[in-house]
Amino acid sequence: MAFRAPLFALTTSIVLAGVVDGFAILRYGVFVGNQTGNVVFVGVGLAGHLPAWQSALASLVAFGLGGLLGAGLRRIPAAGPITPPTVELVVMLVLLVVWGLVDTGLDSGHDSSAERTLLTALCALPIGILGGLVVRTSGVQTATSYQTGTLLRTTQGLAEWVFGRGDTSRVRRLALIGLLCLVSYAVGGALGASTQDRPIRSFAIVWALALVMIALTLGRRSTRTRR
């Protein structure tokens, strides 16, 4: 998608993903965005060493369904300033609000693994939508909810930059955007973890970031979106 302020949108989306992952790993014991980690958790659980593996599996399935839902919403014809990406973001925000309300009502599933599994799925669903929103920024492939590939691309860009190989401007852009992604994810994780005693603050941060992203898709001159 083409945002009016692509770097700001990228930073916002990654911080959002970091907030929910930082919150979820401490509250539920699994990730809701970093699905690579959840694949390992499922394997460890099947080996009998992680009781919360069902939550990891629920997160994997819900994240995939969120990605599928986002792809379907992307096909909705644009109507004035209401573009498909805006619809995706609004749906994502609604789902995040539902997750926050249910989490508060169930006290983060404190006494029930079944409740934590439900809450994990409810949070992973909108994050699955988020995962397909910002896939390229300033000509660089980017990801929001996982950063392993970002780290590899960043180190490759830094190596090419340092040793003077390839298009200098391209590799510099690749390295700097990669570093921005990594720092944004870490900042989001810190924010999510720092509000553990007052979960409503995590929800407020998440909702505010989602609203900012919605604002970034409105008022565009063109209703066409690009991937």
Solvent accessible surface area in square Angstrom, and as a share of the most:
residue,aa,sasa,rsa
1,M,16,0.07
2,A,21,0.16
3,F,12,0.05
4,R,132,0.48
5,A,38,0.29
6,P,55,0.34
7,L,82,0.41
8,F,111,0.46
9,A,0,0.00
10,L,0,0.00
11,T,36,0.21
12,T,6,0.03
13,S,0,0.00
14,I,0,0.00
15,V,18,0.10
16,L,0,0.00
17,A,0,0.00
18,G,1,0.01
19,V,0,0.00
20,V,0,0.00
21,D,6,0.03
22,G,9,0.09
23,F,1,0.00
24,A,0,0.00
25,I,52,0.26
26,L,105,0.52
27,R,62,0.23
28,Y,5,0.02
29,G,31,0.30
30,V,0,0.00
31,F,44,0.18
32,V,0,0.00
33,G,1,0.01
34,N,35,0.18
35,Q,23,0.10
36,T,85,0.50
37,G,14,0.13
38,N,0,0.00
39,V,88,0.51
40,V,88,0.51
41,F,47,0.19
42,V,22,0.12
43,G,40,0.38
44,V,57,0.33
45,G,7,0.07
46,L,123,0.61
47,A,71,0.55
48,G,65,0.62
49,H,139,0.62
50,L,41,0.20
51,P,123,0.77
52,A,29,0.23
53,W,65,0.23
54,Q,88,0.39
55,S,5,0.03
56,A,0,0.00
57,L,77,0.38
58,A,21,0.16
59,S,0,0.00
60,L,45,0.23
61,V,83,0.48
62,A,8,0.06
63,F,38,0.16
64,G,43,0.41
65,L,97,0.48
66,G,0,0.00
67,G,30,0.28
68,L,125,0.62
69,L,69,0.34
70,G,0,0.00
71,A,38,0.30
72,G,40,0.38
73,L,23,0.11
74,R,68,0.25
75,R,207,0.75
76,I,74,0.37
77,P,115,0.73
78,A,42,0.33
79,A,69,0.54
80,G,44,0.42
81,P,74,0.47
82,I,82,0.42
83,T,3,0.02
84,P,12,0.08
85,P,2,0.01
86,T,3,0.02
87,V,34,0.19
88,E,0,0.00
89,L,0,0.00
90,V,66,0.38
91,V,40,0.23
92,M,0,0.00
93,L,26,0.13
94,V,81,0.47
95,L,40,0.20
96,L,0,0.00
97,V,51,0.29
98,V,62,0.36
99,W,1,0.00
100,G,1,0.01
101,L,116,0.58
102,V,45,0.26
103,D,1,0.01
104,T,86,0.50
105,G,66,0.63
106,L,57,0.28
107,D,89,0.46
108,S,6,0.04
109,G,0,0.00
110,H,133,0.59
111,D,132,0.68
112,S,32,0.21
113,S,72,0.47
114,A,74,0.58
115,E,57,0.25
116,R,64,0.23
117,T,34,0.20
118,L,88,0.44
119,L,0,0.00
120,T,0,0.00
121,A,26,0.20
122,L,46,0.23
123,C,0,0.00
124,A,0,0.00
125,L,41,0.21
126,P,0,0.00
127,I,0,0.00
128,G,3,0.03
129,I,0,0.00
130,L,0,0.00
131,G,23,0.23
132,G,17,0.17
133,L,0,0.00
134,V,5,0.03
135,V,51,0.29
136,R,125,0.46
137,T,2,0.01
138,S,53,0.34
139,G,52,0.50
140,V,10,0.06
141,Q,98,0.44
142,T,7,0.04
143,A,8,0.06
144,T,1,0.01
145,S,0,0.00
146,Y,101,0.38
147,Q,20,0.09
148,T,87,0.51
149,G,20,0.19
150,T,5,0.03
151,L,91,0.45
152,L,106,0.53
153,R,53,0.19
154,T,2,0.01
155,T,68,0.40
156,Q,101,0.45
157,G,0,0.00
158,L,62,0.31
159,A,43,0.33
160,E,52,0.23
161,W,90,0.32
162,V,113,0.65
163,F,150,0.62
164,G,63,0.61
165,R,176,0.64
166,G,62,0.60
167,D,81,0.42
168,T,74,0.43
169,S,51,0.33
170,R,101,0.37
171,V,1,0.01
172,R,92,0.33
173,R,88,0.32
174,L,22,0.11
175,A,0,0.00
176,L,91,0.45
177,I,10,0.05
178,G,5,0.05
179,L,74,0.37
180,L,59,0.29
181,C,1,0.01
182,L,48,0.24
183,V,89,0.51
184,S,4,0.03
185,Y,45,0.17
186,A,67,0.52
187,V,72,0.41
188,G,0,0.00
189,G,21,0.20
190,A,62,0.48
191,L,65,0.32
192,G,0,0.00
193,A,40,0.31
194,S,85,0.55
195,T,15,0.08
196,Q,29,0.13
197,D,138,0.72
198,R,141,0.52
199,P,34,0.21
200,I,102,0.52
201,R,123,0.45
202,S,0,0.00
203,F,1,0.00
204,A,52,0.40
205,I,46,0.24
206,V,0,0.00
207,W,52,0.18
208,A,52,0.40
209,L,31,0.16
210,A,0,0.00
211,L,99,0.49
212,V,54,0.31
213,M,0,0.00
214,I,19,0.10
215,A,52,0.41
216,L,21,0.10
217,T,2,0.01
218,L,62,0.31
219,G,56,0.54
220,R,61,0.22
221,R,252,0.92
222,S,54,0.35
223,T,56,0.33
224,R,199,0.73
225,T,50,0.29
226,R,168,0.61
227,R,116,0.42
